[in-house]
Amino acid sequence: MSFLAELWDYLKTRKKYWMAPVLVIMLLIGALIVLQGTAVAPFIYTLF
């Protein structure tokens, strides 16, 4: 969790707020890739 705190401090200090949505989308895509190998996969397919 300290990594996320440091990342947020970096974004706040450098005024790079535009990077926040990019990181969130990357995290969501990564979560979808991980969850497709589990029992949650049939529910993910219904979203698309």
N, C-alpha and C positions, 0 to 999 in steps of 0.2 A: 504494500500500500504506500510505502514511502516513495516508490517510483512515480506513482500517480500524483502525489503531492509535489514532488520536484518538477514533474512535467507541467502541472498547473502553474506553479510559481514561474517557470520559464516562460510559458505563454503569457502570463500576466505581466511579467517584467519587460519582455520584449515587445509587448503589444501585438502579439500574433494570434488574435482571437479568431481569425479566419481559419486557423488550423484545427480548431475544436470540432467542427462538423466533419472534417475529413477523418479525424481520428475516431470519432464515434461510428462513422460508416464502416471504416476498416475493422473496428471491433465487432460490429454486427455481422459483417461478412465472415469474419473468422469464427464467430460463434455458430453461424449457420453451417459452416464446413465441419466443425467439430460435432454438432448435433445431428448431422446427417448419418453418422455412424451409430447412432443410438436408437432407442425405441421412440424418440420424438420425431424421427424422420417422416413417418406418414402424415403427421400434423403439419410439418413444414411444407410438404408438397401441396397441401390444399391451399396454402397461401398464394401460390403461384399458379 
